[in-house]
Amino acid sequence: MHESNNVILITGIIAGVLTAVSMLPQVLKTIKTKKAENVSPLMLIVLICGVSLWIVYGILKNDLPIIFTNGFSVLVNLSMLFLRWRYRDKK
């Protein structure tokens, strides 16, 4: 049973890390091109709210991998939201 728990934990950590870093390529591209007009701010706000609720869930379950990976995800998504505002189309 112990090995099964490790597999579950490792799977959860890998899933959380991949999810948390999924927005990094977009953040890096936006920083490089200084263009973000095609990024939906509403999508980012909804995503940040959902990921924030995952943090609350992780706290309630005392699950550090959920808390840390989603905490990182919130920071990355907030960064993207800031970049969307910073490089918005000012026509």
N, C-alpha and C positions, 0 to 999 in steps of 0.2 A: 504493500500500500504506500510506503514511503516513496518509492521510485515513481509511482503514478502521480503523487503530489508534486514532485519535482518537474515532471513533464508538463503538468497543468500550469505551474508557476512560470516555467521557461516560455511556454507558449503564450501566456498572458503578457509577459514582459516583452517578447518579440513583437506581438501584435500592438502593444501600446507604443513601443518605440517607433515602429513603422508608421503608425497613425500620427504620432506626434511630429515626426519629421516630414510628413507628406507635403506640407506647405512650404518647406524650406526652398525647394527649387523655384517656386513662384516668388518668394521674397528676394532671393538672390538675383533673379532675372529682373525684377522691378528695380532693385538697387542699381543694377548695371545699366538698364535702359532708361531709367527715370520716367517710365510710363506705366500707368496702372488704370487707365480709363476703362478697360474691359473687365476689370475685377469688380464683382458685385459686392457693394458694402453690406447690403441686406443679407446676402449669403454668409459673409464673415460674421455679422452680428448674431445670426441664428446659430452658426457653428460655435462661436465663443460661448453663447448661453448654454448650448448642449454640452460642451466640454466642461464648462463650469459645474454643471449638474453632475457630471461624472466625478468631479473632484469631491463634491458633497457626498455622493454615493460611496466613494472610496474612504472618506473620513468616517461615515456611518458604519462601514464594514471593517474599518481599521486595516485597509489594504494599501500598503505603501506603493506598490507598483502602479496601481490605478491613480493614486494621488500624484506621484511624481511625473509619470508620463503625460497625464492630462494637464498638470501644472505647466509643463514645458510647452505643450500644445497651445494652451491659452496664451503664453508669452509670444509664441511664433505668430499666432493668429492676430493678436493685438498689434504686433509689429506690422503685419500685412495691412491691417485696417489703418494704421497710422500712415503707411506708405501710400495707400489708396487715397487718403486725404491729402497728403503732402504732394503727390504727383497727379492730382486730379486735373482733368481737362479744364482750363480756365478760359474757355471761349466766351 
